[in-house]
Structures are given as structure tokens and as C-alpha cells.
């Protein structure tokens, strides 16, 4: 249970940081959701490369990287409409 809550908190922070990096504000809730999804994407991408994200800093970094990727894809899709 604590792991899930920690993942949500890290994902929320990552979504906020990713929106600052990308200079795109989509709303707080959207950024948090994209950050949580980005956390999964980032840990998947880092796993492919072979990096271990076993500590909180590593998880945050991978979540921010994944958040930037997810946010970029989201903005591309949102911009085409």
C-alpha cells in the first residue's frame, strides 16, 4: 500500500517537473496523471537500457524522463486536433 502511494507521489512530482521542462501546462490533474504514466514509461525505458532505479532519486529521474516523453506525445496528439 505504501509503495502505491509513494509511486503516485513520485509520479505527481515528476509530472509537475516534466511540465516545467516542456513549458507546457495542461492542468494540475492532467500533469499528475501524465507523470504517473511517465513513471511507468521511464522505468520501462531505463530497464531496457539496463539502469536500475531502486532508490527514490533514481525513480524520480526515470519518472521525469518518462513524463517528458509522455507529455511530448500528449502535446503532439493534442496539437493535431
mmCIF file of the N, C-alpha and C atoms, coordinates in Angstrom:
data_MODEL
# 
_entry.id   MODEL 
# 
loop_
_atom_site.group_PDB 
_atom_site.id 
_atom_site.type_symbol 
_atom_site.label_atom_id 
_atom_site.label_alt_id 
_atom_site.label_comp_id 
_atom_site.label_asym_id 
_atom_site.label_entity_id 
_atom_site.label_seq_id 
_atom_site.pdbx_PDB_ins_code 
_atom_site.Cartn_x 
_atom_site.Cartn_y 
_atom_site.Cartn_z 
_atom_site.occupancy 
_atom_site.B_iso_or_equiv 
_atom_site.pdbx_formal_charge 
_atom_site.auth_seq_id 
_atom_site.auth_comp_id 
_atom_site.auth_asym_id 
_atom_site.auth_atom_id 
_atom_site.pdbx_PDB_model_num 
ATOM 1   N N  . UNK A 1 1  ? 0.825  -1.190 0.000   1.00 0.00 ? 1  UNK A N  1 
ATOM 2   C CA . UNK A 1 1  ? 0.000  0.000  0.000   1.00 0.00 ? 1  UNK A CA 1 
ATOM 3   C C  . UNK A 1 1  ? 0.873  1.259  0.000   1.00 0.00 ? 1  UNK A C  1 
ATOM 4   N N  . UNK A 1 2  ? 1.921  1.241  0.800   1.00 0.00 ? 2  UNK A N  1 
ATOM 5   C CA . UNK A 1 2  ? 2.819  2.392  0.867   1.00 0.00 ? 2  UNK A CA 1 
ATOM 6   C C  . UNK A 1 2  ? 3.544  2.601  -0.456  1.00 0.00 ? 2  UNK A C  1 
ATOM 7   N N  . UNK A 1 3  ? 3.884  1.496  -1.135  1.00 0.00 ? 3  UNK A N  1 
ATOM 8   C CA . UNK A 1 3  ? 4.553  1.581  -2.427  1.00 0.00 ? 3  UNK A CA 1 
ATOM 9   C C  . UNK A 1 3  ? 3.680  2.258  -3.479  1.00 0.00 ? 3  UNK A C  1 
ATOM 10  N N  . UNK A 1 4  ? 2.389  1.977  -3.445  1.00 0.00 ? 4  UNK A N  1 
ATOM 11  C CA . UNK A 1 4  ? 1.465  2.598  -4.400  1.00 0.00 ? 4  UNK A CA 1 
ATOM 12  C C  . UNK A 1 4  ? 1.351  4.087  -4.131  1.00 0.00 ? 4  UNK A C  1 
ATOM 13  N N  . UNK A 1 5  ? 1.230  4.449  -2.880  1.00 0.00 ? 5  UNK A N  1 
ATOM 14  C CA . UNK A 1 5  ? 1.130  5.869  -2.516  1.00 0.00 ? 5  UNK A CA 1 
ATOM 15  C C  . UNK A 1 5  ? 2.416  6.595  -2.894  1.00 0.00 ? 5  UNK A C  1 
ATOM 16  N N  . UNK A 1 6  ? 3.557  5.976  -2.642  1.00 0.00 ? 6  UNK A N  1 
ATOM 17  C CA . UNK A 1 6  ? 4.839  6.581  -2.998  1.00 0.00 ? 6  UNK A CA 1 
ATOM 18  C C  . UNK A 1 6  ? 4.963  6.747  -4.514  1.00 0.00 ? 6  UNK A C  1 
ATOM 19  N N  . UNK A 1 7  ? 4.496  5.758  -5.278  1.00 0.00 ? 7  UNK A N  1 
ATOM 20  C CA . UNK A 1 7  ? 4.526  5.859  -6.737  1.00 0.00 ? 7  UNK A CA 1 
ATOM 21  C C  . UNK A 1 7  ? 3.651  7.000  -7.234  1.00 0.00 ? 7  UNK A C  1 
ATOM 22  N N  . UNK A 1 8  ? 2.508  7.198  -6.624  1.00 0.00 ? 8  UNK A N  1 
ATOM 23  C CA . UNK A 1 8  ? 1.618  8.296  -7.011  1.00 0.00 ? 8  UNK A CA 1 
ATOM 24  C C  . UNK A 1 8  ? 2.257  9.640  -6.687  1.00 0.00 ? 8  UNK A C  1 
ATOM 25  N N  . UNK A 1 9  ? 2.865  9.750  -5.527  1.00 0.00 ? 9  UNK A N  1 
ATOM 26  C CA . UNK A 1 9  ? 3.523  11.000 -5.136  1.00 0.00 ? 9  UNK A CA 1 
ATOM 27  C C  . UNK A 1 9  ? 4.701  11.297 -6.069  1.00 0.00 ? 9  UNK A C  1 
ATOM 28  N N  . UNK A 1 10 ? 5.534  10.298 -6.323  1.00 0.00 ? 10 UNK A N  1 
ATOM 29  C CA . UNK A 1 10 ? 6.674  10.492 -7.231  1.00 0.00 ? 10 UNK A CA 1 
ATOM 30  C C  . UNK A 1 10 ? 6.176  10.827 -8.627  1.00 0.00 ? 10 UNK A C  1 
ATOM 31  N N  . UNK A 1 11 ? 5.136  10.152 -9.081  1.00 0.00 ? 11 UNK A N  1 
ATOM 32  C CA . UNK A 1 11 ? 4.558  10.444 -10.391 1.00 0.00 ? 11 UNK A CA 1 
ATOM 33  C C  . UNK A 1 11 ? 4.006  11.854 -10.475 1.00 0.00 ? 11 UNK A C  1 
ATOM 34  N N  . UNK A 1 12 ? 3.368  12.302 -9.416  1.00 0.00 ? 12 UNK A N  1 
ATOM 35  C CA . UNK A 1 12 ? 2.856  13.673 -9.392  1.00 0.00 ? 12 UNK A CA 1 
ATOM 36  C C  . UNK A 1 12 ? 3.963  14.710 -9.465  1.00 0.00 ? 12 UNK A C  1 
ATOM 37  N N  . UNK A 1 13 ? 5.005  14.492 -8.699  1.00 0.00 ? 13 UNK A N  1 
ATOM 38  C CA . UNK A 1 13 ? 6.154  15.401 -8.738  1.00 0.00 ? 13 UNK A CA 1 
ATOM 39  C C  . UNK A 1 13 ? 6.812  15.356 -10.110 1.00 0.00 ? 13 UNK A C  1 
ATOM 40  N N  . UNK A 1 14 ? 6.939  14.153 -10.664 1.00 0.00 ? 14 UNK A N  1 
ATOM 41  C CA . UNK A 1 14 ? 7.546  14.005 -11.989 1.00 0.00 ? 14 UNK A CA 1 
ATOM 42  C C  . UNK A 1 14 ? 6.713  14.702 -13.058 1.00 0.00 ? 14 UNK A C  1 
ATOM 43  N N  . UNK A 1 15 ? 5.402  14.598 -12.981 1.00 0.00 ? 15 UNK A N  1 
ATOM 44  C CA . UNK A 1 15 ? 4.531  15.280 -13.940 1.00 0.00 ? 15 UNK A CA 1 
ATOM 45  C C  . UNK A 1 15 ? 4.678  16.783 -13.861 1.00 0.00 ? 15 UNK A C  1 
ATOM 46  N N  . UNK A 1 16 ? 4.787  17.292 -12.652 1.00 0.00 ? 16 UNK A N  1 
ATOM 47  C CA . UNK A 1 16 ? 4.970  18.724 -12.465 1.00 0.00 ? 16 UNK A CA 1 
ATOM 48  C C  . UNK A 1 16 ? 6.323  19.172 -13.037 1.00 0.00 ? 16 UNK A C  1 
ATOM 49  N N  . UNK A 1 17 ? 7.380  18.407 -12.729 1.00 0.00 ? 17 UNK A N  1 
ATOM 50  C CA . UNK A 1 17 ? 8.711  18.744 -13.256 1.00 0.00 ? 17 UNK A CA 1 
ATOM 51  C C  . UNK A 1 17 ? 8.760  18.624 -14.781 1.00 0.00 ? 17 UNK A C  1 
ATOM 52  N N  . UNK A 1 18 ? 8.118  17.599 -15.321 1.00 0.00 ? 18 UNK A N  1 
ATOM 53  C CA . UNK A 1 18 ? 8.093  17.433 -16.778 1.00 0.00 ? 18 UNK A CA 1 
ATOM 54  C C  . UNK A 1 18 ? 7.371  18.592 -17.448 1.00 0.00 ? 18 UNK A C  1 
ATOM 55  N N  . UNK A 1 19 ? 6.299  19.076 -16.838 1.00 0.00 ? 19 UNK A N  1 
ATOM 56  C CA . UNK A 1 19 ? 5.581  20.217 -17.425 1.00 0.00 ? 19 UNK A CA 1 
ATOM 57  C C  . UNK A 1 19 ? 6.431  21.484 -17.359 1.00 0.00 ? 19 UNK A C  1 
ATOM 58  N N  . UNK A 1 20 ? 7.260  21.615 -16.336 1.00 0.00 ? 20 UNK A N  1 
ATOM 59  C CA . UNK A 1 20 ? 8.176  22.757 -16.267 1.00 0.00 ? 20 UNK A CA 1 
ATOM 60  C C  . UNK A 1 20 ? 9.259  22.653 -17.329 1.00 0.00 ? 20 UNK A C  1 
ATOM 61  N N  . UNK A 1 21 ? 9.781  21.442 -17.538 1.00 0.00 ? 21 UNK A N  1 
ATOM 62  C CA . UNK A 1 21 ? 10.815 21.229 -18.545 1.00 0.00 ? 21 UNK A CA 1 
ATOM 63  C C  . UNK A 1 21 ? 10.269 21.495 -19.944 1.00 0.00 ? 21 UNK A C  1 
ATOM 64  N N  . UNK A 1 22 ? 9.060  21.014 -20.204 1.00 0.00 ? 22 UNK A N  1 
ATOM 65  C CA . UNK A 1 22 ? 8.463  21.148 -21.535 1.00 0.00 ? 22 UNK A CA 1 
ATOM 66  C C  . UNK A 1 22 ? 7.785  22.498 -21.744 1.00 0.00 ? 22 UNK A C  1 
ATOM 67  N N  . UNK A 1 23 ? 7.669  23.301 -20.708 1.00 0.00 ? 23 UNK A N  1 
ATOM 68  C CA . UNK A 1 23 ? 6.981  24.598 -20.762 1.00 0.00 ? 23 UNK A CA 1 
ATOM 69  C C  . UNK A 1 23 ? 5.543  24.448 -21.253 1.00 0.00 ? 23 UNK A C  1 
ATOM 70  N N  . UNK A 1 24 ? 4.892  23.381 -20.844 1.00 0.00 ? 24 UNK A N  1 
ATOM 71  C CA . UNK A 1 24 ? 3.505  23.114 -21.222 1.00 0.00 ? 24 UNK A CA 1 
ATOM 72  C C  . UNK A 1 24 ? 2.709  22.832 -19.962 1.00 0.00 ? 24 UNK A C  1 
ATOM 73  N N  . UNK A 1 25 ? 1.713  23.643 -19.714 1.00 0.00 ? 25 UNK A N  1 
ATOM 74  C CA . UNK A 1 25 ? 0.830  23.423 -18.580 1.00 0.00 ? 25 UNK A CA 1 
ATOM 75  C C  . UNK A 1 25 ? -0.506 22.924 -19.107 1.00 0.00 ? 25 UNK A C  1 
ATOM 76  N N  . UNK A 1 26 ? -0.874 21.710 -18.744 1.00 0.00 ? 26 UNK A N  1 
ATOM 77  C CA . UNK A 1 26 ? -2.132 21.121 -19.177 1.00 0.00 ? 26 UNK A CA 1 
ATOM 78  C C  . UNK A 1 26 ? -3.125 21.017 -18.036 1.00 0.00 ? 26 UNK A C  1 
ATOM 79  N N  . UNK A 1 27 ? -2.836 21.606 -16.940 1.00 0.00 ? 27 UNK A N  1 
ATOM 80  C CA . UNK A 1 27 ? -3.671 21.481 -15.754 1.00 0.00 ? 27 UNK A CA 1 
ATOM 81  C C  . UNK A 1 27 ? -3.008 20.543 -14.769 1.00 0.00 ? 27 UNK A C  1 
ATOM 82  N N  . UNK A 1 28 ? -3.241 20.778 -13.516 1.00 0.00 ? 28 UNK A N  1 
ATOM 83  C CA . UNK A 1 28 ? -2.580 20.020 -12.459 1.00 0.00 ? 28 UNK A CA 1 
ATOM 84  C C  . UNK A 1 28 ? -2.915 18.541 -12.522 1.00 0.00 ? 28 UNK A C  1 
ATOM 85  N N  . UNK A 1 29 ? -4.195 18.215 -12.652 1.00 0.00 ? 29 UNK A N  1 
ATOM 86  C CA . UNK A 1 29 ? -4.600 16.815 -12.655 1.00 0.00 ? 29 UNK A CA 1 
ATOM 87  C C  . UNK A 1 29 ? -4.030 16.074 -13.858 1.00 0.00 ? 29 UNK A C  1 
ATOM 88  N N  . UNK A 1 30 ? -4.075 16.687 -15.030 1.00 0.00 ? 30 UNK A N  1 
ATOM 89  C CA . UNK A 1 30 ? -3.519 16.063 -16.241 1.00 0.00 ? 30 UNK A CA 1 
ATOM 90  C C  . UNK A 1 30 ? -2.018 15.844 -16.071 1.00 0.00 ? 30 UNK A C  1 
ATOM 91  N N  . UNK A 1 31 ? -1.317 16.841 -15.542 1.00 0.00 ? 31 UNK A N  1 
ATOM 92  C CA . UNK A 1 31 ? 0.129  16.701 -15.340 1.00 0.00 ? 31 UNK A CA 1 
ATOM 93  C C  . UNK A 1 31 ? 0.447  15.582 -14.357 1.00 0.00 ? 31 UNK A C  1 
ATOM 94  N N  . UNK A 1 32 ? -0.339 15.440 -13.310 1.00 0.00 ? 32 UNK A N  1 
ATOM 95  C CA . UNK A 1 32 ? -0.112 14.369 -12.339 1.00 0.00 ? 32 UNK A CA 1 
ATOM 96  C C  . UNK A 1 32 ? -0.357 13.009 -12.987 1.00 0.00 ? 32 UNK A C  1 
ATOM 97  N N  . UNK A 1 33 ? -1.433 12.889 -13.741 1.00 0.00 ? 33 UNK A N  1 
ATOM 98  C CA . UNK A 1 33 ? -1.739 11.623 -14.417 1.00 0.00 ? 33 UNK A CA 1 
ATOM 99  C C  . UNK A 1 33 ? -0.650 11.282 -15.422 1.00 0.00 ? 33 UNK A C  1 
ATOM 100 N N  . UNK A 1 34 ? -0.230 12.279 -16.212 1.00 0.00 ? 34 UNK A N  1 
ATOM 101 C CA . UNK A 1 34 ? 0.841  12.047 -17.182 1.00 0.00 ? 34 UNK A CA 1 
ATOM 102 C C  . UNK A 1 34 ? 2.151  11.698 -16.481 1.00 0.00 ? 34 UNK A C  1 
ATOM 103 N N  . UNK A 1 35 ? 2.386  12.274 -15.312 1.00 0.00 ? 35 UNK A N  1 
ATOM 104 C CA . UNK A 1 35 ? 3.583  11.943 -14.539 1.00 0.00 ? 35 UNK A CA 1 
ATOM 105 C C  . UNK A 1 35 ? 3.561  10.516 -14.022 1.00 0.00 ? 35 UNK A C  1 
ATOM 106 N N  . UNK A 1 36 ? 2.399  10.059 -13.589 1.00 0.00 ? 36 UNK A N  1 
ATOM 107 C CA . UNK A 1 36 ? 2.277  8.678  -13.113 1.00 0.00 ? 36 UNK A CA 1 
ATOM 108 C C  . UNK A 1 36 ? 2.497  7.709  -14.268 1.00 0.00 ? 36 UNK A C  1 
ATOM 109 N N  . UNK A 1 37 ? 1.856  7.990  -15.407 1.00 0.00 ? 37 UNK A N  1 
ATOM 110 C CA . UNK A 1 37 ? 2.069  7.160  -16.597 1.00 0.00 ? 37 UNK A CA 1 
ATOM 111 C C  . UNK A 1 37 ? 3.539  7.245  -17.023 1.00 0.00 ? 37 UNK A C  1 
ATOM 112 N N  . UNK A 1 38 ? 4.097  8.453  -16.951 1.00 0.00 ? 38 UNK A N  1 
ATOM 113 C CA . UNK A 1 38 ? 5.504  8.644  -17.292 1.00 0.00 ? 38 UNK A CA 1 
ATOM 114 C C  . UNK A 1 38 ? 6.435  7.864  -16.391 1.00 0.00 ? 38 UNK A C  1 
ATOM 115 N N  . UNK A 1 39 ? 6.051  7.673  -15.146 1.00 0.00 ? 39 UNK A N  1 
ATOM 116 C CA . UNK A 1 39 ? 6.852  6.863  -14.236 1.00 0.00 ? 39 UNK A CA 1 
ATOM 117 C C  . UNK A 1 39 ? 6.971  5.425  -14.719 1.00 0.00 ? 39 UNK A C  1 
ATOM 118 N N  . UNK A 1 40 ? 5.866  4.873  -15.201 1.00 0.00 ? 40 UNK A N  1 
ATOM 119 C CA . UNK A 1 40 ? 5.903  3.522  -15.755 1.00 0.00 ? 40 UNK A CA 1 
ATOM 120 C C  . UNK A 1 40 ? 6.729  3.486  -17.038 1.00 0.00 ? 40 UNK A C  1 
ATOM 121 N N  . UNK A 1 41 ? 6.526  4.481  -17.895 1.00 0.00 ? 41 UNK A N  1 
ATOM 122 C CA . UNK A 1 41 ? 7.272  4.546  -19.158 1.00 0.00 ? 41 UNK A CA 1 
ATOM 123 C C  . UNK A 1 41 ? 8.761  4.709  -18.883 1.00 0.00 ? 41 UNK A C  1 
ATOM 124 N N  . UNK A 1 42 ? 9.107  5.601  -17.962 1.00 0.00 ? 42 UNK A N  1 
ATOM 125 C CA . UNK A 1 42 ? 10.512 5.841  -17.631 1.00 0.00 ? 42 UNK A CA 1 
ATOM 126 C C  . UNK A 1 42 ? 11.192 4.619  -17.059 1.00 0.00 ? 42 UNK A C  1 
ATOM 127 N N  . UNK A 1 43 ? 10.519 3.917  -16.153 1.00 0.00 ? 43 UNK A N  1 
ATOM 128 C CA . UNK A 1 43 ? 11.148 2.720  -15.581 1.00 0.00 ? 43 UNK A CA 1 
ATOM 129 C C  . UNK A 1 43 ? 11.272 1.628  -16.643 1.00 0.00 ? 43 UNK A C  1 
ATOM 130 N N  . UNK A 1 44 ? 10.330 1.562  -17.591 1.00 0.00 ? 44 UNK A N  1 
ATOM 131 C CA . UNK A 1 44 ? 10.440 0.617  -18.698 1.00 0.00 ? 44 UNK A CA 1 
ATOM 132 C C  . UNK A 1 44 ? 11.634 0.965  -19.587 1.00 0.00 ? 44 UNK A C  1 
ATOM 133 N N  . UNK A 1 45 ? 11.750 2.262  -19.942 1.00 0.00 ? 45 UNK A N  1 
ATOM 134 C CA . UNK A 1 45 ? 12.854 2.696  -20.796 1.00 0.00 ? 45 UNK A CA 1 
ATOM 135 C C  . UNK A 1 45 ? 14.204 2.493  -20.111 1.00 0.00 ? 45 UNK A C  1 
ATOM 136 N N  . UNK A 1 46 ? 14.277 2.828  -18.833 1.00 0.00 ? 46 UNK A N  1 
ATOM 137 C CA . UNK A 1 46 ? 15.530 2.651  -18.099 1.00 0.00 ? 46 UNK A CA 1 
ATOM 138 C C  . UNK A 1 46 ? 15.849 1.170  -17.939 1.00 0.00 ? 46 UNK A C  1 
ATOM 139 N N  . UNK A 1 47 ? 14.818 0.319  -17.827 1.00 0.00 ? 47 UNK A N  1 
ATOM 140 C CA . UNK A 1 47 ? 15.031 -1.120 -17.738 1.00 0.00 ? 47 UNK A CA 1 
ATOM 141 C C  . UNK A 1 47 ? 15.594 -1.695 -19.024 1.00 0.00 ? 47 UNK A C  1 
ATOM 142 N N  . UNK A 1 48 ? 15.139 -1.172 -20.165 1.00 0.00 ? 48 UNK A N  1 
ATOM 143 C CA . UNK A 1 48 ? 15.667 -1.624 -21.454 1.00 0.00 ? 48 UNK A CA 1 
ATOM 144 C C  . UNK A 1 48 ? 17.146 -1.290 -21.562 1.00 0.00 ? 48 UNK A C  1 
ATOM 145 N N  . UNK A 1 49 ? 17.507 -0.090 -21.119 1.00 0.00 ? 49 UNK A N  1 
ATOM 146 C CA . UNK A 1 49 ? 18.898 0.352  -21.197 1.00 0.00 ? 49 UNK A CA 1 
ATOM 147 C C  . UNK A 1 49 ? 19.764 -0.407 -20.194 1.00 0.00 ? 49 UNK A C  1 
ATOM 148 N N  . UNK A 1 50 ? 19.168 -0.844 -19.101 1.00 0.00 ? 50 UNK A N  1 
ATOM 149 C CA . UNK A 1 50 ? 19.913 -1.593 -18.100 1.00 0.00 ? 50 UNK A CA 1 
ATOM 150 C C  . UNK A 1 50 ? 20.178 -0.829 -16.821 1.00 0.00 ? 50 UNK A C  1 
ATOM 151 N N  . UNK A 1 51 ? 19.621 0.364  -16.688 1.00 0.00 ? 51 UNK A N  1 
ATOM 152 C CA . UNK A 1 51 ? 19.786 1.132  -15.452 1.00 0.00 ? 51 UNK A CA 1 
ATOM 153 C C  . UNK A 1 51 ? 18.793 0.655  -14.407 1.00 0.00 ? 51 UNK A C  1 
ATOM 154 N N  . UNK A 1 52 ? 19.264 0.553  -13.190 1.00 0.00 ? 52 UNK A N  1 
ATOM 155 C CA . UNK A 1 52 ? 18.405 0.176  -12.072 1.00 0.00 ? 52 UNK A CA 1 
ATOM 156 C C  . UNK A 1 52 ? 17.943 1.434  -11.353 1.00 0.00 ? 52 UNK A C  1 
ATOM 157 N N  . UNK A 1 53 ? 16.670 1.502  -11.070 1.00 0.00 ? 53 UNK A N  1 
ATOM 158 C CA . UNK A 1 53 ? 16.113 2.656  -10.355 1.00 0.00 ? 53 UNK A CA 1 
ATOM 159 C C  . UNK A 1 53 ? 15.542 2.167  -9.027  1.00 0.00 ? 53 UNK A C  1 
ATOM 160 N N  . UNK A 1 54 ? 16.430 1.740  -8.150  1.00 0.00 ? 54 UNK A N  1 
ATOM 161 C CA . UNK A 1 54 ? 15.993 1.141  -6.899  1.00 0.00 ? 54 UNK A CA 1 
ATOM 162 C C  . UNK A 1 54 ? 15.796 2.160  -5.776  1.00 0.00 ? 54 UNK A C  1 
ATOM 163 N N  . UNK A 1 55 ? 16.365 3.350  -5.906  1.00 0.00 ? 55 UNK A N  1 
ATOM 164 C CA . UNK A 1 55 ? 16.168 4.340  -4.846  1.00 0.00 ? 55 UNK A CA 1 
ATOM 165 C C  . UNK A 1 55 ? 15.203 5.431  -5.317  1.00 0.00 ? 55 UNK A C  1 
ATOM 166 N N  . UNK A 1 56 ? 14.804 6.275  -4.426  1.00 0.00 ? 56 UNK A N  1 
ATOM 167 C CA . UNK A 1 56 ? 13.792 7.293  -4.735  1.00 0.00 ? 56 UNK A CA 1 
ATOM 168 C C  . UNK A 1 56 ? 14.306 8.285  -5.763  1.00 0.00 ? 56 UNK A C  1 
ATOM 169 N N  . UNK A 1 57 ? 15.567 8.674  -5.683  1.00 0.00 ? 57 UNK A N  1 
ATOM 170 C CA . UNK A 1 57 ? 16.127 9.623  -6.653  1.00 0.00 ? 57 UNK A CA 1 
ATOM 171 C C  . UNK A 1 57 ? 16.124 9.006  -8.051  1.00 0.00 ? 57 UNK A C  1 
ATOM 172 N N  . UNK A 1 58 ? 16.526 7.759  -8.162  1.00 0.00 ? 58 UNK A N  1 
ATOM 173 C CA . UNK A 1 58 ? 16.511 7.066  -9.449  1.00 0.00 ? 58 UNK A CA 1 
ATOM 174 C C  . UNK A 1 58 ? 15.106 6.933  -10.009 1.00 0.00 ? 58 UNK A C  1 
ATOM 175 N N  . UNK A 1 59 ? 14.152 6.642  -9.128  1.00 0.00 ? 59 UNK A N  1 
ATOM 176 C CA . UNK A 1 59 ? 12.760 6.550  -9.558  1.00 0.00 ? 59 UNK A CA 1 
ATOM 177 C C  . UNK A 1 59 ? 12.244 7.900  -10.030 1.00 0.00 ? 59 UNK A C  1 
ATOM 178 N N  . UNK A 1 60 ? 12.610 8.959  -9.334  1.00 0.00 ? 60 UNK A N  1 
ATOM 179 C CA . UNK A 1 60 ? 12.172 10.299 -9.723  1.00 0.00 ? 60 UNK A CA 1 
ATOM 180 C C  . UNK A 1 60 ? 12.774 10.698 -11.072 1.00 0.00 ? 60 UNK A C  1 
ATOM 181 N N  . UNK A 1 61 ? 14.046 10.406 -11.265 1.00 0.00 ? 61 UNK A N  1 
ATOM 182 C CA . UNK A 1 61 ? 14.695 10.741 -12.536 1.00 0.00 ? 61 UNK A CA 1 
ATOM 183 C C  . UNK A 1 61 ? 14.051 9.974  -13.688 1.00 0.00 ? 61 UNK A C  1 
ATOM 184 N N  . UNK A 1 62 ? 13.825 8.678  -13.494 1.00 0.00 ? 62 UNK A N  1 
ATOM 185 C CA . UNK A 1 62 ? 13.200 7.901  -14.570 1.00 0.00 ? 62 UNK A CA 1 
ATOM 186 C C  . UNK A 1 62 ? 11.768 8.348  -14.808 1.00 0.00 ? 62 UNK A C  1 
ATOM 187 N N  . UNK A 1 63 ? 11.064 8.739  -13.760 1.00 0.00 ? 63 UNK A N  1 
ATOM 188 C CA . UNK A 1 63 ? 9.689  9.218  -13.920 1.00 0.00 ? 63 UNK A CA 1 
ATOM 189 C C  . UNK A 1 63 ? 9.655  10.560 -14.647 1.00 0.00 ? 63 UNK A C  1 
ATOM 190 N N  . UNK A 1 64 ? 10.623 11.430 -14.384 1.00 0.00 ? 64 UNK A N  1 
ATOM 191 C CA . UNK A 1 64 ? 10.672 12.721 -15.078 1.00 0.00 ? 64 UNK A CA 1 
ATOM 192 C C  . UNK A 1 64 ? 10.981 12.500 -16.557 1.00 0.00 ? 64 UNK A C  1 
ATOM 193 N N  . UNK A 1 65 ? 11.938 11.626 -16.848 1.00 0.00 ? 65 UNK A N  1 
ATOM 194 C CA . UNK A 1 65 ? 12.258 11.322 -18.250 1.00 0.00 ? 65 UNK A CA 1 
ATOM 195 C C  . UNK A 1 65 ? 11.033 10.733 -18.951 1.00 0.00 ? 65 UNK A C  1 
ATOM 196 N N  . UNK A 1 66 ? 10.398 9.775  -18.312 1.00 0.00 ? 66 UNK A N  1 
ATOM 197 C CA . UNK A 1 66 ? 9.177  9.194  -18.877 1.00 0.00 ? 66 UNK A CA 1 
ATOM 198 C C  . UNK A 1 66 ? 8.064  10.213 -18.984 1.00 0.00 ? 66 UNK A C  1 
ATOM 199 N N  . UNK A 1 67 ? 7.966  11.108 -17.996 1.00 0.00 ? 67 UNK A N  1 
ATOM 200 C CA . UNK A 1 67 ? 6.952  12.162 -18.038 1.00 0.00 ? 67 UNK A CA 1 
ATOM 201 C C  . UNK A 1 67 ? 7.160  13.114 -19.196 1.00 0.00 ? 67 UNK A C  1 
ATOM 202 N N  . UNK A 1 68 ? 8.400  13.446 -19.478 1.00 0.00 ? 68 UNK A N  1 
ATOM 203 C CA . UNK A 1 68 ? 8.704  14.317 -20.620 1.00 0.00 ? 68 UNK A CA 1 
ATOM 204 C C  . UNK A 1 68 ? 8.309  13.619 -21.921 1.00 0.00 ? 68 UNK A C  1 
ATOM 205 N N  . UNK A 1 69 ? 8.613  12.323 -22.028 1.00 0.00 ? 69 UNK A N  1 
ATOM 206 C CA . UNK A 1 69 ? 8.245  11.569 -23.227 1.00 0.00 ? 69 UNK A CA 1 
ATOM 207 C C  . UNK A 1 69 ? 6.729  11.524 -23.394 1.00 0.00 ? 69 UNK A C  1 
ATOM 208 N N  . UNK A 1 70 ? 6.024  11.174 -22.324 1.00 0.00 ? 70 UNK A N  1 
ATOM 209 C CA . UNK A 1 70 ? 4.561  11.083 -22.380 1.00 0.00 ? 70 UNK A CA 1 
ATOM 210 C C  . UNK A 1 70 ? 3.946  12.454 -22.644 1.00 0.00 ? 70 UNK A C  1 
ATOM 211 N N  . UNK A 1 71 ? 4.469  13.487 -22.011 1.00 0.00 ? 71 UNK A N  1 
ATOM 212 C CA . UNK A 1 71 ? 3.953  14.837 -22.212 1.00 0.00 ? 71 UNK A CA 1 
ATOM 213 C C  . UNK A 1 71 ? 4.181  15.307 -23.642 1.00 0.00 ? 71 UNK A C  1 
ATOM 214 N N  . UNK A 1 72 ? 5.333  14.978 -24.224 1.00 0.00 ? 72 UNK A N  1 
ATOM 215 C CA . UNK A 1 72 ? 5.609  15.347 -25.618 1.00 0.00 ? 72 UNK A CA 1 
ATOM 216 C C  . UNK A 1 72 ? 4.635  14.644 -26.559 1.00 0.00 ? 72 UNK A C  1 
ATOM 217 N N  . UNK A 1 73 ? 4.386  13.370 -26.321 1.00 0.00 ? 73 UNK A N  1 
ATOM 218 C CA . UNK A 1 73 ? 3.433  12.626 -27.151 1.00 0.00 ? 73 UNK A CA 1 
ATOM 219 C C  . UNK A 1 73 ? 2.033  13.187 -26.971 1.00 0.00 ? 73 UNK A C  1 
ATOM 220 N N  . UNK A 1 74 ? 1.653  13.481 -25.731 1.00 0.00 ? 74 UNK A N  1 
ATOM 221 C CA . UNK A 1 74 ? 0.329  14.040 -25.442 1.00 0.00 ? 74 UNK A CA 1 
ATOM 222 C C  . UNK A 1 74 ? 0.141  15.378 -26.158 1.00 0.00 ? 74 UNK A C  1 
ATOM 223 N N  . UNK A 1 75 ? 1.171  16.227 -26.116 1.00 0.00 ? 75 UNK A N  1 
ATOM 224 C CA . UNK A 1 75 ? 1.058  17.538 -26.760 1.00 0.00 ? 75 UNK A CA 1 
ATOM 225 C C  . UNK A 1 75 ? 1.019  17.414 -28.277 1.00 0.00 ? 75 UNK A C  1 
ATOM 226 N N  . UNK A 1 76 ? 1.721  16.427 -28.838 1.00 0.00 ? 76 UNK A N  1 
ATOM 227 C CA . UNK A 1 76 ? 1.651  16.195 -30.280 1.00 0.00 ? 76 UNK A CA 1 
ATOM 228 C C  . UNK A 1 76 ? 0.231  15.774 -30.680 1.00 0.00 ? 76 UNK A C  1 
ATOM 229 N N  . UNK A 1 77 ? -0.352 14.874 -29.932 1.00 0.00 ? 77 UNK A N  1 
ATOM 230 C CA . UNK A 1 77 ? -1.704 14.406 -30.233 1.00 0.00 ? 77 UNK A CA 1 
ATOM 231 C C  . UNK A 1 77 ? -2.706 15.532 -30.010 1.00 0.00 ? 77 UNK A C  1 
ATOM 232 N N  . UNK A 1 78 ? -2.546 16.261 -28.917 1.00 0.00 ? 78 UNK A N  1 
ATOM 233 C CA . UNK A 1 78 ? -3.454 17.370 -28.596 1.00 0.00 ? 78 UNK A CA 1 
ATOM 234 C C  . UNK A 1 78 ? -3.343 18.478 -29.630 1.00 0.00 ? 78 UNK A C  1 
ATOM 235 N N  . UNK A 1 79 ? -2.147 18.726 -30.158 1.00 0.00 ? 79 UNK A N  1 
ATOM 236 C CA . UNK A 1 79 ? -1.936 19.788 -31.122 1.00 0.00 ? 79 UNK A CA 1 
ATOM 237 C C  . UNK A 1 79 ? -2.496 19.491 -32.503 1.00 0.00 ? 79 UNK A C  1 
ATOM 238 N N  . UNK A 1 80 ? -2.673 18.211 -32.836 1.00 0.00 ? 80 UNK A N  1 
ATOM 239 C CA . UNK A 1 80 ? -3.172 17.843 -34.153 1.00 0.00 ? 80 UNK A CA 1 
ATOM 240 C C  . UNK A 1 80 ? -4.680 18.030 -34.281 1.00 0.00 ? 80 UNK A C  1 
ATOM 241 N N  . UNK A 1 81 ? -5.368 18.211 -33.189 1.00 0.00 ? 81 UNK A N  1 
ATOM 242 C CA . UNK A 1 81 ? -6.819 18.376 -33.249 1.00 0.00 ? 81 UNK A CA 1 
ATOM 243 C C  . UNK A 1 81 ? -7.209 19.764 -33.670 1.00 0.00 ? 81 UNK A C  1 
# 
